[in-house]
Amino acid sequence: MTSTAVHEKPEAVPPPPPAEITYTGRYSVNPLAEVSFRRMCAQIPAVLGRIGRLAWRTDRRAVQILLGCQVVTGVAAAVLLTATARAMGPLLGAGPVAERLHGALPALLVMALAAALGRGAGAVATYAERRITPRLVTETDSALVEAVCRVEAAAYAEDGFVDRQEAAEMGVIRAQFMVADAQRFSSALIRMVTAAGVLSVLNVLMLPLLLLAVLPAGAGAVLTARVDYEIHYANIADRNVRGMMRWWATTSKYADEVRANSMTDYLVFWYRSLSDRCDRRTLAGTPRTLRIALLSSLAGGVFLVAAWGALGWLAVTGRVDLAVAATAVIAVQTTLAALSGVVVSGAAVFHTSLYLSDMQAFLDDAVARAPRRGRAALTGPAEEIRVEEVVYRYPGRSRPAVDGVSLTLRRGQILAIVGANGSGKSTLTRLLTGVYLPDRGRVTWNGTDLADIDPGTVWARTGLVPQIFAQWPLRVRENVTLGQPRTHDDGPVWEAVDVAGLREAVEELPAGLDTLLARDVFGGSEFSGGQWQRVACARALYRRSELLILDEPTSQMDPRGEHRIFERIKAVAADRVTIVVTHRLENTRLADHVVVMEHGRVTEQGHYDDLVRADGTFAELLALSQDR
Ligand SMILES: Nc1ncnc2c1ncn2[C@@H]1O[C@H](COP(=O)(O)OP(=O)(O)OP(=O)(O)O)[C@@H](O)[C@H]1O
């Protein structure tokens, strides 16, 4: 290749659009697709019940206030209408205005009082709803976060799990409106029943006509909600990926990579393409929603004209007198407003119910996926960890990541695991800690199968520096102590910081151990890659665990830092089982035993010197690492 060829820019090729995500299997079917309109409406009482129970658990007092207000609203509405009917007689009668007004005064006063009571009850109901909603949202949101944190780690690899989580998030968002919707629905229902009661006393014919006038709007709202949900369902996977991509593209953590590799244009194109795809699905639904709106308005309008026509006919033909007809006008207006409230809020409750169902289904699913293991507890320190013919295959992968591995680890031993990328080293560490359970074979701690042990008791004895570790946006202190109760003084924290060679860096921070490690936050600070890795090592060493696993713990560290960490590993090795996964084969000198993995199997094992002499894969990899 000539030097000019190296600098030649490749011909501009339009970038490929984001991959289309299509599902098969149980998550590919919209759960509403087969549900009839009647069944959808029949769900509403159950949804109201569920919202009620959630609210009751959150704030009983507020629910009681809310219910009290609903009753007052209903009574006030009935009194208002009855008093209106009473006032109409004198007002529309004969005589001077002052006399007519005087005659109607008691009824007018009652009307004013009832109206004030209704308004007051509405205000207090809003107050109660505002007391319930924030805590209800927090409750549902926290329940979701906890449920995800507690599932078997293997669930993440299963098809659709993360998308179901995205769908459940919508439930949390809708939780903000559900109490208000439910409250509006029930108060409209109460107002409607009372107004309709008064109206049917005036004339029985009016009620069915009014109902027919409003029902099409209700049907339209429910059908529109169904279309919205269908679109939402079709967009879940794309929205999920888009959400992830949004974070990756905009977080300051990857700002350098995005800019210096000129990724911005493609990322923006990609984000837009995905958004356009979601919009296309949404827009494809609009003709349907327009049809629904037009047809329901038409049907409703016809019945409304019939209702007003009927009232006019009753009045003109003298079947009802003028005072009653005037009250009927008000009752019709009230009933109509209340009926519209019922259908609109009912549809909103139904709409919410769809997302709540997704949330509930996900929470149930998460509970089903919580680790189901025995209740056995470990006694005494972990003396021996055995891996017996263990096989593990990730969902959707054709070959096992770990394929028939057997090992025995004893307290005081250091084991090094080496091997090519993808040979199963990290997966083996997940099996050793019980984060994953094997498909075949078993892992035992002191002779007890990890499948029979409460995982919490195992993880309380484990310290892990994973290959890709979290850089928690917490203070330095919490970054070290996270997952472990902290002593009252900072002594042990500084000890761990010292061991990781971080003291100088921490002391330079504006608030020392109290500095927030999040550069995006006001007052926050940031560490370098190697310093972050030292934090991860400090965290694991602070735990003083019985099993210490370090997966490429020093890949970003300078030689001084690396030396320090390995010195410390040796110094504390006597009290624990230590496992080091590394590509720097020189580092395996400190190990008592080295295993070499290839395609999920252990192909070589022994002491460093034996493996160097054996002239196998280890010796070959070592020679390559030294061939510079
Ligand atoms: N969450 C996952 N879902 C599906 N497949 C996975 C997952 N994690 C790992 N794999 C696959 O399992 C195999 C073993 O991966 P593993 O991470 O254990 O390898 P490794 O030896 O630690 O590799 P490396 O040296 O690159 O860290 C690989 O083929 C990888 O693609």
The ligand as an SDF file (V2000), in Angstrom:
LIG
                    3D

 31 33  0  0  0  0  0  0  0  0999 V2000
  -24.5740  -11.7490   28.1670 N   0  0  0  0  0  0  0  0  0  0  0  0
  -24.2330  -12.5460   27.1410 C   0  0  0  0  0  0  0  0  0  0  0  0
  -25.1600  -12.9710   26.2880 N   0  0  0  0  0  0  0  0  0  0  0  0
  -24.8470  -13.7910   25.2550 C   0  0  0  0  0  0  0  0  0  0  0  0
  -23.6200  -14.2430   25.0170 N   0  0  0  0  0  0  0  0  0  0  0  0
  -22.6330  -13.8580   25.8380 C   0  0  0  0  0  0  0  0  0  0  0  0
  -22.8850  -12.9850   26.9300 C   0  0  0  0  0  0  0  0  0  0  0  0
  -21.7200  -12.7750   27.5750 N   0  0  0  0  0  0  0  0  0  0  0  0
  -20.7850  -13.4810   26.9080 C   0  0  0  0  0  0  0  0  0  0  0  0
  -21.3280  -14.1250   25.8670 N   0  0  0  0  0  0  0  0  0  0  0  0
  -20.6480  -15.0290   24.9380 C   0  0  0  0  0  0  0  0  0  0  0  0
  -20.0920  -16.0760   25.7080 O   0  0  0  0  0  0  0  0  0  0  0  0
  -18.7910  -16.3870   25.2570 C   0  0  0  0  0  0  0  0  0  0  0  0
  -17.8080  -16.2750   26.4140 C   0  0  0  0  0  0  0  0  0  0  0  0
  -17.7840  -14.9430   26.8550 O   0  0  0  0  0  0  0  0  0  0  0  0
  -16.9040  -14.4940   28.0880 P   0  0  0  0  0  0  0  0  0  0  0  0
  -17.2590  -13.0730   28.3790 O   0  0  0  0  0  0  0  0  0  0  0  0
  -17.0430  -15.4660   29.1780 O   0  0  0  0  0  0  0  0  0  0  0  0
  -15.4300  -14.5980   27.4560 O   0  0  0  0  0  0  0  0  0  0  0  0
  -14.0480  -14.1410   28.0530 P   0  0  0  0  0  0  0  0  0  0  0  0
  -13.1560  -15.3210   27.9710 O   0  0  0  0  0  0  0  0  0  0  0  0
  -14.2130  -13.5090   29.3820 O   0  0  0  0  0  0  0  0  0  0  0  0
  -13.6170  -13.0790   26.9700 O   0  0  0  0  0  0  0  0  0  0  0  0
  -12.6840  -11.7900   27.0770 P   0  0  0  0  0  0  0  0  0  0  0  0
  -11.2580  -12.2290   27.1720 O   0  0  0  0  0  0  0  0  0  0  0  0
  -12.9440  -11.1040   25.8050 O   0  0  0  0  0  0  0  0  0  0  0  0
  -13.1370  -11.0260   28.2530 O   0  0  0  0  0  0  0  0  0  0  0  0
  -18.5000  -15.4310   24.1170 C   0  0  0  0  0  0  0  0  0  0  0  0
  -18.7190  -16.1400   22.9130 O   0  0  0  0  0  0  0  0  0  0  0  0
  -19.5080  -14.3290   24.2540 C   0  0  0  0  0  0  0  0  0  0  0  0
  -19.9120  -13.8410   23.0120 O   0  0  0  0  0  0  0  0  0  0  0  0
  1  2  1  0
  2  3  1  0
  2  7  2  0
  3  4  2  0
  4  5  1  0
  5  6  2  0
  6  7  1  0
  6 10  1  0
  7  8  1  0
  8  9  2  0
  9 10  1  0
 10 11  1  0
 11 12  1  0
 11 30  1  0
 12 13  1  0
 13 14  1  0
 13 28  1  0
 14 15  1  0
 15 16  1  0
 16 17  2  0
 16 18  1  0
 16 19  1  0
 19 20  1  0
 20 21  2  0
 20 22  1  0
 20 23  1  0
 23 24  1  0
 24 25  2  0
 24 26  1  0
 24 27  1  0
 28 29  1  0
 28 30  1  0
 30 31  1  0
M  END
$$$$
